[in-house]
Amino acid sequence: MGFGLIPALFLAYNGIFIGLAVYLMKESVGWGTVMLGLMPHGIIEIPAILLAAAVGLRLGDIISQTIFRKAHFDIKSEFIDALGIFLWVILPMLFIAALIEAFVTSQLIGGI
């Protein structure tokens, strides 16, 4: 798990940050506004973050198994596969989520 530490910390940080933000905002603006501010882009962004963490955890596991000789993997091939997932799946998801956040969510929240 040592090489998967960064993705695990990234997930924990995001979970804590979103949880804290929701907790603080629901008191001042209510659940409806909080959900209106999170859901439009969050439906795409949260799965992208989870997928990125999963790819990072897999790479960390593969590297540690190879180093400790529990299994043999072609690390270069695995890295290229992970890079492909990042470039062709995760990055477009985050881009779409950013567009939704900038143009849709801002309009929804701005009207309240």
N, CA, C and O atoms as a GROMACS GRO file, in nm:
protein
  448
    1MET      N    1   0.083  -0.121   0.000
    1MET     CA    2   0.000   0.000   0.000
    1MET      C    3   0.086   0.125   0.000
    1MET      O    4   0.035   0.235  -0.023
    2GLY      N    5   0.215   0.112   0.025
    2GLY     CA    6   0.303   0.227   0.033
    2GLY      C    7   0.299   0.314  -0.091
    2GLY      O    8   0.298   0.437  -0.081
    3PHE      N    9   0.297   0.251  -0.209
    3PHE     CA   10   0.297   0.328  -0.333
    3PHE      C   11   0.158   0.377  -0.369
    3PHE      O   12   0.144   0.458  -0.461
    4GLY      N   13   0.057   0.332  -0.301
    4GLY     CA   14  -0.078   0.381  -0.324
    4GLY      C   15  -0.117   0.488  -0.223
    4GLY      O   16  -0.234   0.528  -0.215
    5LEU      N   17  -0.021   0.534  -0.146
    5LEU     CA   18  -0.048   0.630  -0.040
    5LEU      C   19  -0.100   0.763  -0.094
    5LEU      O   20  -0.193   0.821  -0.038
    6ILE      N   21  -0.041   0.812  -0.202
    6ILE     CA   22  -0.082   0.942  -0.255
    6ILE      C   23  -0.226   0.939  -0.306
    6ILE      O   24  -0.303   1.029  -0.271
    7PRO      N   25  -0.267   0.839  -0.386
    7PRO     CA   26  -0.408   0.836  -0.425
    7PRO      C   27  -0.503   0.820  -0.305
    7PRO      O   28  -0.611   0.879  -0.304
    8ALA      N   29  -0.463   0.742  -0.206
    8ALA     CA   30  -0.547   0.725  -0.087
    8ALA      C   31  -0.561   0.857  -0.011
    8ALA      O   32  -0.670   0.891   0.034
    9LEU      N   33  -0.452   0.930   0.004
    9LEU     CA   34  -0.458   1.060   0.071
    9LEU      C   35  -0.540   1.160  -0.010
    9LEU      O   36  -0.614   1.241   0.047
   10PHE      N   37  -0.527   1.153  -0.140
   10PHE     CA   38  -0.605   1.240  -0.229
   10PHE      C   39  -0.754   1.216  -0.210
   10PHE      O   40  -0.832   1.311  -0.202
   11LEU      N   41  -0.795   1.090  -0.204
   11LEU     CA   42  -0.935   1.057  -0.181
   11LEU      C   43  -0.982   1.106  -0.044
   11LEU      O   44  -1.090   1.164  -0.032
   12ALA      N   45  -0.900   1.082   0.058
   12ALA     CA   46  -0.937   1.125   0.193
   12ALA      C   47  -0.951   1.277   0.200
   12ALA      O   48  -1.046   1.327   0.259
   13TYR      N   49  -0.858   1.349   0.140
   13TYR     CA   50  -0.862   1.495   0.139
   13TYR      C   51  -0.990   1.543   0.071
   13TYR      O   52  -1.059   1.630   0.125
   14ASN      N   53  -1.021   1.488  -0.047
   14ASN     CA   54  -1.141   1.530  -0.118
   14ASN      C   55  -1.267   1.499  -0.040
   14ASN      O   56  -1.359   1.580  -0.035
   15GLY      N   57  -1.273   1.381   0.022
   15GLY     CA   58  -1.389   1.345   0.102
   15GLY      C   59  -1.408   1.438   0.221
   15GLY      O   60  -1.519   1.482   0.250
   16ILE      N   61  -1.299   1.468   0.289
   16ILE     CA   62  -1.306   1.558   0.405
   16ILE      C   63  -1.346   1.698   0.360
   16ILE      O   64  -1.430   1.762   0.423
   17PHE      N   65  -1.286   1.746   0.251
   17PHE     CA   66  -1.314   1.881   0.203
   17PHE      C   67  -1.461   1.895   0.160
   17PHE      O   68  -1.528   1.991   0.197
   18ILE      N   69  -1.510   1.799   0.081
   18ILE     CA   70  -1.649   1.805   0.037
   18ILE      C   71  -1.744   1.793   0.156
   18ILE      O   72  -1.842   1.866   0.165
   19GLY      N   73  -1.715   1.702   0.247
   19GLY     CA   74  -1.799   1.685   0.365
   19GLY      C   75  -1.804   1.810   0.450
   19GLY      O   76  -1.911   1.850   0.495
   20LEU      N   77  -1.690   1.872   0.471
   20LEU     CA   78  -1.685   1.995   0.550
   20LEU      C   79  -1.758   2.109   0.480
   20LEU      O   80  -1.833   2.184   0.544
   21ALA      N   81  -1.738   2.121   0.350
   21ALA     CA   82  -1.806   2.227   0.275
   21ALA      C   83  -1.958   2.209   0.281
   21ALA      O   84  -2.031   2.306   0.302
   22VAL      N   85  -2.004   2.086   0.262
   22VAL     CA   86  -2.148   2.060   0.268
   22VAL      C   87  -2.202   2.090   0.408
   22VAL      O   88  -2.307   2.152   0.423
   23TYR      N   89  -2.131   2.046   0.509
   23TYR     CA   90  -2.174   2.070   0.647
   23TYR      C   91  -2.188   2.219   0.677
   23TYR      O   92  -2.287   2.262   0.735
   24LEU      N   93  -2.088   2.297   0.637
   24LEU     CA   94  -2.091   2.440   0.666
   24LEU      C   95  -2.194   2.514   0.581
   24LEU      O   96  -2.260   2.605   0.630
   25MET      N   97  -2.208   2.474   0.455
   25MET     CA   98  -2.299   2.545   0.366
   25MET      C   99  -2.446   2.514   0.392
   25MET      O  100  -2.532   2.600   0.375
   26LYS      N  101  -2.475   2.391   0.435
   26LYS     CA  102  -2.617   2.355   0.454
   26LYS      C  103  -2.681   2.439   0.564
   26LYS      O  104  -2.802   2.463   0.561
   27GLU      N  105  -2.602   2.484   0.660
   27GLU     CA  106  -2.656   2.567   0.768
   27GLU      C  107  -2.696   2.704   0.718
   27GLU      O  108  -2.794   2.762   0.766
   28SER      N  109  -2.622   2.758   0.621
   28SER     CA  110  -2.651   2.895   0.576
   28SER      C  111  -2.742   2.901   0.455
   28SER      O  112  -2.820   2.995   0.442
   29VAL      N  113  -2.734   2.803   0.364
   29VAL     CA  114  -2.814   2.812   0.242
   29VAL      C  115  -2.915   2.699   0.225
   29VAL      O  116  -3.002   2.708   0.139
   30GLY      N  117  -2.904   2.594   0.305
   30GLY     CA  118  -2.998   2.483   0.297
   30GLY      C  119  -2.951   2.372   0.203
   30GLY      O  120  -2.864   2.391   0.118
   31TRP      N  121  -3.014   2.255   0.223
   31TRP     CA  122  -2.975   2.136   0.145
   31TRP      C  123  -2.998   2.152  -0.004
   31TRP      O  124  -2.915   2.110  -0.084
   32GLY      N  125  -3.109   2.213  -0.040
   32GLY     CA  126  -3.142   2.228  -0.182
   32GLY      C  127  -3.036   2.304  -0.258
   32GLY      O  128  -2.995   2.263  -0.367
   33THR      N  129  -2.993   2.415  -0.203
   33THR     CA  130  -2.891   2.496  -0.268
   33THR      C  131  -2.756   2.425  -0.271
   33THR      O  132  -2.683   2.433  -0.369
   34VAL      N  133  -2.725   2.355  -0.163
   34VAL     CA  134  -2.599   2.279  -0.160
   34VAL      C  135  -2.600   2.173  -0.271
   34VAL      O  136  -2.502   2.160  -0.344
   35MET      N  137  -2.708   2.099  -0.282
   35MET     CA  138  -2.717   1.996  -0.386
   35MET      C  139  -2.717   2.057  -0.526
   35MET      O  140  -2.657   2.001  -0.618
   36LEU      N  141  -2.783   2.171  -0.541
   36LEU     CA  142  -2.784   2.241  -0.669
   36LEU      C  143  -2.644   2.286  -0.708
   36LEU      O  144  -2.609   2.292  -0.826
   37GLY      N  145  -2.564   2.318  -0.608
   37GLY     CA  146  -2.426   2.361  -0.634
   37GLY      C  147  -2.330   2.247  -0.660
   37GLY      O  148  -2.227   2.266  -0.725
   38LEU      N  149  -2.362   2.129  -0.609
   38LEU     CA  150  -2.270   2.014  -0.623
   38LEU      C  151  -2.309   1.916  -0.733
   38LEU      O  152  -2.222   1.867  -0.806
   39MET      N  153  -2.436   1.888  -0.746
   39MET     CA  154  -2.479   1.778  -0.831
   39MET      C  155  -2.452   1.794  -0.981
   39MET      O  156  -2.406   1.699  -1.044
   40PRO      N  157  -2.479   1.911  -1.042
   40PRO     CA  158  -2.462   1.916  -1.187
   40PRO      C  159  -2.323   1.874  -1.235
   40PRO      O  160  -2.311   1.794  -1.328
   41HIS      N  161  -2.219   1.925  -1.174
   41HIS     CA  162  -2.084   1.887  -1.216
   41HIS      C  163  -2.030   1.769  -1.135
   41HIS      O  164  -1.944   1.695  -1.183
   42GLY      N  165  -2.080   1.751  -1.013
   42GLY     CA  166  -2.032   1.644  -0.926
   42GLY      C  167  -2.064   1.505  -0.979
   42GLY      O  168  -1.991   1.410  -0.952
   43ILE      N  169  -2.173   1.494  -1.054
   43ILE     CA  170  -2.211   1.364  -1.111
   43ILE      C  171  -2.102   1.313  -1.205
   43ILE      O  172  -2.084   1.192  -1.219
   44ILE      N  173  -2.031   1.404  -1.268
   44ILE     CA  174  -1.922   1.365  -1.358
   44ILE      C  175  -1.787   1.371  -1.285
   44ILE      O  176  -1.702   1.283  -1.303
   45GLU      N  177  -1.766   1.474  -1.204
   45GLU     CA  178  -1.637   1.496  -1.140
   45GLU      C  179  -1.602   1.389  -1.035
   45GLU      O  180  -1.488   1.343  -1.030
   46ILE      N  181  -1.697   1.350  -0.954
   46ILE     CA  182  -1.669   1.252  -0.848
   46ILE      C  183  -1.630   1.116  -0.905
   46ILE      O  184  -1.532   1.058  -0.858
   47PRO      N  185  -1.701   1.063  -1.005
   47PRO     CA  186  -1.653   0.938  -1.065
   47PRO      C  187  -1.515   0.952  -1.130
   47PRO      O  188  -1.436   0.857  -1.128
   48ALA      N  189  -1.485   1.068  -1.188
   48ALA     CA  190  -1.353   1.090  -1.248
   48ALA      C  191  -1.245   1.085  -1.140
   48ALA      O  192  -1.139   1.026  -1.161
   49ILE      N  193  -1.272   1.145  -1.025
   49ILE     CA  194  -1.175   1.144  -0.914
   49ILE      C  195  -1.158   1.002  -0.861
   49ILE      O  196  -1.045   0.959  -0.834
   50LEU      N  197  -1.267   0.930  -0.848
   50LEU     CA  198  -1.258   0.790  -0.800
   50LEU      C  199  -1.182   0.703  -0.900
   50LEU      O  200  -1.101   0.620  -0.860
   51LEU      N  201  -1.207   0.723  -1.029
   51LEU     CA  202  -1.135   0.646  -1.131
   51LEU      C  203  -0.986   0.680  -1.129
   51LEU      O  204  -0.902   0.590  -1.141
   52ALA      N  205  -0.952   0.807  -1.115
   52ALA     CA  206  -0.812   0.848  -1.109
   52ALA      C  207  -0.743   0.784  -0.988
   52ALA      O  208  -0.630   0.737  -0.998
   53ALA      N  209  -0.811   0.783  -0.875
   53ALA     CA  210  -0.753   0.722  -0.756
   53ALA      C  211  -0.737   0.571  -0.776
   53ALA      O  212  -0.637   0.513  -0.733
   54ALA      N  213  -0.834   0.508  -0.839
   54ALA     CA  214  -0.825   0.364  -0.865
   54ALA      C  215  -0.707   0.331  -0.955
   54ALA      O  216  -0.635   0.234  -0.931
   55VAL      N  217  -0.686   0.412  -1.057
   55VAL     CA  218  -0.572   0.392  -1.147
   55VAL      C  219  -0.442   0.411  -1.069
   55VAL      O  220  -0.348   0.333  -1.085
   56GLY      N  221  -0.436   0.513  -0.985
   56GLY     CA  222  -0.317   0.537  -0.904
   56GLY      C  223  -0.290   0.424  -0.805
   56GLY      O  224  -0.176   0.383  -0.787
   57LEU      N  225  -0.396   0.375  -0.742
   57LEU     CA  226  -0.380   0.263  -0.648
   57LEU      C  227  -0.332   0.138  -0.721
   57LEU      O  228  -0.249   0.063  -0.670
   58ARG      N  229  -0.386   0.115  -0.841
   58ARG     CA  230  -0.341  -0.002  -0.919
   58ARG      C  231  -0.194   0.010  -0.956
   58ARG      O  232  -0.119  -0.086  -0.941
   59LEU      N  233  -0.153   0.127  -1.002
   59LEU     CA  234  -0.012   0.145  -1.036
   59LEU      C  235   0.077   0.125  -0.914
   59LEU      O  236   0.182   0.062  -0.922
   60GLY      N  237   0.034   0.180  -0.801
   60GLY     CA  238   0.111   0.162  -0.678
   60GLY      C  239   0.123   0.016  -0.638
   60GLY      O  240   0.229  -0.029  -0.597
   61ASP      N  241   0.014  -0.058  -0.651
   61ASP     CA  242   0.014  -0.200  -0.620
   61ASP      C  243   0.106  -0.277  -0.714
   61ASP      O  244   0.182  -0.363  -0.671
   62ILE      N  245   0.098  -0.246  -0.843
   62ILE     CA  246   0.183  -0.314  -0.942
   62ILE      C  247   0.330  -0.286  -0.915
   62ILE      O  248   0.412  -0.378  -0.921
   63ILE      N  249   0.363  -0.163  -0.885
   63ILE     CA  250   0.504  -0.128  -0.856
   63ILE      C  251   0.552  -0.200  -0.732
   63ILE      O  252   0.662  -0.255  -0.731
   64SER      N  253   0.472  -0.198  -0.626
   64SER     CA  254   0.517  -0.264  -0.502
   64SER      C  255   0.527  -0.415  -0.519
   64SER      O  256   0.620  -0.477  -0.466
   65GLN      N  257   0.434  -0.477  -0.593
   65GLN     CA  258   0.444  -0.621  -0.617
   65GLN      C  259   0.568  -0.656  -0.699
   65GLN      O  260   0.632  -0.759  -0.677
   66THR      N  261   0.601  -0.570  -0.794
   66THR     CA  262   0.720  -0.595  -0.876
   66THR      C  263   0.847  -0.576  -0.794
   66THR      O  264   0.940  -0.657  -0.804
   67ILE      N  265   0.852  -0.472  -0.714
   67ILE     CA  266   0.971  -0.446  -0.632
   67ILE      C  267   0.994  -0.558  -0.531
   67ILE      O  268   1.107  -0.602  -0.512
   68PHE      N  269   0.887  -0.602  -0.467
   68PHE     CA  270   0.901  -0.706  -0.365
   68PHE      C  271   0.892  -0.848  -0.423
   68PHE      O  272   0.884  -0.946  -0.349
   69ARG      N  273   0.893  -0.856  -0.555
   69ARG     CA  274   0.898  -0.983  -0.629
   69ARG      C  275   0.783  -1.079  -0.594
   69ARG      O  276   0.800  -1.201  -0.596
   70LYS      N  277   0.669  -1.022  -0.564
   70LYS     CA  278   0.551  -1.107  -0.542
   70LYS      C  279   0.487  -1.144  -0.676
   70LYS      O  280   0.420  -1.246  -0.688
   71ALA      N  281   0.510  -1.060  -0.774
   71ALA     CA  282   0.458  -1.084  -0.909
   71ALA      C  283   0.541  -1.003  -1.006
   71ALA      O  284   0.613  -0.911  -0.965
   72HIS      N  285   0.531  -1.035  -1.132
   72HIS     CA  286   0.606  -0.961  -1.233
   72HIS      C  287   0.507  -0.893  -1.327
   72HIS      O  288   0.419  -0.959  -1.384
   73PHE      N  289   0.522  -0.764  -1.344
   73PHE     CA  290   0.439  -0.688  -1.435
   73PHE      C  291   0.530  -0.608  -1.527
   73PHE      O  292   0.642  -0.574  -1.490
   74ASP      N  293   0.482  -0.580  -1.645
   74ASP     CA  294   0.552  -0.490  -1.736
   74ASP      C  295   0.509  -0.348  -1.696
   74ASP      O  296   0.406  -0.298  -1.741
   75ILE      N  297   0.590  -0.286  -1.613
   75ILE     CA  298   0.553  -0.156  -1.555
   75ILE      C  299   0.534  -0.051  -1.665
   75ILE      O  300   0.443   0.031  -1.656
   76LYS      N  301   0.618  -0.054  -1.766
   76LYS     CA  302   0.606   0.043  -1.875
   76LYS      C  303   0.471   0.029  -1.945
   76LYS      O  304   0.404   0.129  -1.972
   77SER      N  305   0.430  -0.092  -1.973
   77SER     CA  306   0.301  -0.118  -2.038
   77SER      C  307   0.185  -0.075  -1.948
   77SER      O  308   0.088  -0.015  -1.994
   78GLU      N  309   0.195  -0.106  -1.820
   78GLU     CA  310   0.090  -0.066  -1.725
   78GLU      C  311   0.080   0.086  -1.714
   78GLU      O  312  -0.030   0.141  -1.707
   79PHE      N  313   0.195   0.153  -1.714
   79PHE     CA  314   0.196   0.299  -1.707
   79PHE      C  315   0.133   0.359  -1.833
   79PHE      O  316   0.057   0.456  -1.824
   80ILE      N  317   0.164   0.302  -1.948
   80ILE     CA  318   0.106   0.351  -2.074
   80ILE      C  319  -0.046   0.330  -2.073
   80ILE      O  320  -0.121   0.418  -2.118
   81ASP      N  321  -0.091   0.216  -2.023
   81ASP     CA  322  -0.236   0.192  -2.010
   81ASP      C  323  -0.301   0.294  -1.918
   81ASP      O  324  -0.407   0.349  -1.948
   82ALA      N  325  -0.236   0.321  -1.804
   82ALA     CA  326  -0.289   0.418  -1.708
   82ALA      C  327  -0.292   0.558  -1.769
   82ALA      O  328  -0.387   0.633  -1.749
   83LEU      N  329  -0.188   0.592  -1.843
   83LEU     CA  330  -0.182   0.722  -1.909
   83LEU      C  331  -0.295   0.736  -2.010
   83LEU      O  332  -0.355   0.842  -2.024
   84GLY      N  333  -0.322   0.627  -2.083
   84GLY     CA  334  -0.433   0.628  -2.178
   84GLY      C  335  -0.566   0.651  -2.110
   84GLY      O  336  -0.650   0.727  -2.159
   85ILE      N  337  -0.588   0.585  -1.997
   85ILE     CA  338  -0.712   0.606  -1.921
   85ILE      C  339  -0.721   0.751  -1.875
   85ILE      O  340  -0.828   0.812  -1.882
   86PHE      N  341  -0.608   0.805  -1.829
   86PHE     CA  342  -0.608   0.944  -1.783
   86PHE      C  343  -0.640   1.040  -1.898
   86PHE      O  344  -0.726   1.126  -1.885
   87LEU      N  345  -0.570   1.023  -2.011
   87LEU     CA  346  -0.586   1.117  -2.122
   87LEU      C  347  -0.720   1.104  -2.194
   87LEU      O  348  -0.777   1.205  -2.236
   88TRP      N  349  -0.772   0.981  -2.208
   88TRP     CA  350  -0.891   0.960  -2.290
   88TRP      C  351  -1.020   0.944  -2.210
   88TRP      O  352  -1.129   0.947  -2.267
   89VAL      N  353  -1.010   0.927  -2.079
   89VAL     CA  354  -1.132   0.910  -1.998
   89VAL      C  355  -1.138   1.016  -1.887
   89VAL      O  356  -1.233   1.095  -1.882
   90ILE      N  357  -1.039   1.018  -1.800
   90ILE     CA  358  -1.043   1.105  -1.681
   90ILE      C  359  -1.035   1.252  -1.719
   90ILE      O  360  -1.117   1.332  -1.673
   91LEU      N  361  -0.939   1.289  -1.801
   91LEU     CA  362  -0.922   1.429  -1.839
   91LEU      C  363  -1.047   1.485  -1.910
   91LEU      O  364  -1.091   1.594  -1.875
   92PRO      N  365  -1.105   1.413  -2.008
   92PRO     CA  366  -1.229   1.464  -2.067
   92PRO      C  367  -1.343   1.476  -1.966
   92PRO      O  368  -1.421   1.571  -1.973
   93MET      N  369  -1.353   1.381  -1.874
   93MET     CA  370  -1.457   1.390  -1.771
   93MET      C  371  -1.439   1.516  -1.686
   93MET      O  372  -1.536   1.586  -1.658
   94LEU      N  373  -1.315   1.543  -1.646
   94LEU     CA  374  -1.289   1.662  -1.564
   94LEU      C  375  -1.312   1.790  -1.644
   94LEU      O  376  -1.359   1.890  -1.589
   95PHE      N  377  -1.280   1.788  -1.773
   95PHE     CA  378  -1.304   1.905  -1.858
   95PHE      C  379  -1.454   1.933  -1.869
   95PHE      O  380  -1.498   2.047  -1.856
   96ILE      N  381  -1.532   1.828  -1.894
   96ILE     CA  382  -1.677   1.844  -1.903
   96ILE      C  383  -1.734   1.893  -1.770
   96ILE      O  384  -1.820   1.981  -1.768
   97ALA      N  385  -1.686   1.835  -1.660
   97ALA     CA  386  -1.733   1.878  -1.528
   97ALA      C  387  -1.699   2.025  -1.504
   97ALA      O  388  -1.779   2.099  -1.446
   98ALA      N  389  -1.580   2.068  -1.547
   98ALA     CA  390  -1.541   2.208  -1.530
   98ALA      C  391  -1.631   2.300  -1.612
   98ALA      O  392  -1.670   2.407  -1.564
   99LEU      N  393  -1.664   2.260  -1.734
   99LEU     CA  394  -1.755   2.341  -1.816
   99LEU      C  395  -1.892   2.351  -1.750
   99LEU      O  396  -1.952   2.459  -1.746
  100ILE      N  397  -1.942   2.240  -1.700
  100ILE     CA  398  -2.072   2.241  -1.631
  100ILE      C  399  -2.066   2.330  -1.508
  100ILE      O  400  -2.158   2.407  -1.482
  101GLU      N  401  -1.957   2.319  -1.432
  101GLU     CA  402  -1.944   2.402  -1.312
  101GLU      C  403  -1.938   2.550  -1.348
  101GLU      O  404  -2.000   2.633  -1.281
  102ALA      N  405  -1.864   2.582  -1.453
  102ALA     CA  406  -1.847   2.722  -1.489
  102ALA      C  407  -1.973   2.783  -1.549
  102ALA      O  408  -2.007   2.898  -1.520
  103PHE      N  409  -2.043   2.707  -1.634
  103PHE     CA  410  -2.152   2.766  -1.709
  103PHE      C  411  -2.292   2.726  -1.663
  103PHE      O  412  -2.386   2.804  -1.680
  104VAL      N  413  -2.308   2.608  -1.606
  104VAL     CA  414  -2.441   2.563  -1.563
  104VAL      C  415  -2.459   2.590  -1.413
  104VAL      O  416  -2.552   2.658  -1.372
  105THR      N  417  -2.368   2.534  -1.333
  105THR     CA  418  -2.381   2.550  -1.188
  105THR      C  419  -2.380   2.697  -1.147
  105THR      O  420  -2.457   2.738  -1.060
  106SER      N  421  -2.291   2.776  -1.209
  106SER     CA  422  -2.284   2.918  -1.173
  106SER      C  423  -2.416   2.989  -1.204
  106SER      O  424  -2.457   3.079  -1.131
  107GLN      N  425  -2.484   2.949  -1.313
  107GLN     CA  426  -2.613   3.008  -1.346
  107GLN      C  427  -2.721   2.963  -1.247
  107GLN      O  428  -2.805   3.043  -1.205
  108LEU      N  429  -2.718   2.835  -1.209
  108LEU     CA  430  -2.816   2.784  -1.114
  108LEU      C  431  -2.802   2.849  -0.978
  108LEU      O  432  -2.901   2.889  -0.917
  109ILE      N  433  -2.679   2.861  -0.932
  109ILE     CA  434  -2.654   2.920  -0.801
  109ILE      C  435  -2.669   3.071  -0.805
  109ILE      O  436  -2.715   3.132  -0.708
  110GLY      N  437  -2.630   3.132  -0.916
  110GLY     CA  438  -2.640   3.277  -0.931
  110GLY      C  439  -2.784   3.326  -0.927
  110GLY      O  440  -2.811   3.440  -0.891
  111GLY      N  441  -2.876   3.238  -0.964
  111GLY     CA  442  -3.017   3.275  -0.964
  111GLY      C  443  -3.082   3.263  -0.828
  111GLY      O  444  -3.200   3.297  -0.812
  112ILE      N  445  -3.008   3.216  -0.730
  112ILE     CA  446  -3.067   3.197  -0.596
  112ILE      C  447  -3.028   3.310  -0.505
  112ILE      O  448  -3.067   3.312  -0.388
   0.00000   0.00000   0.00000
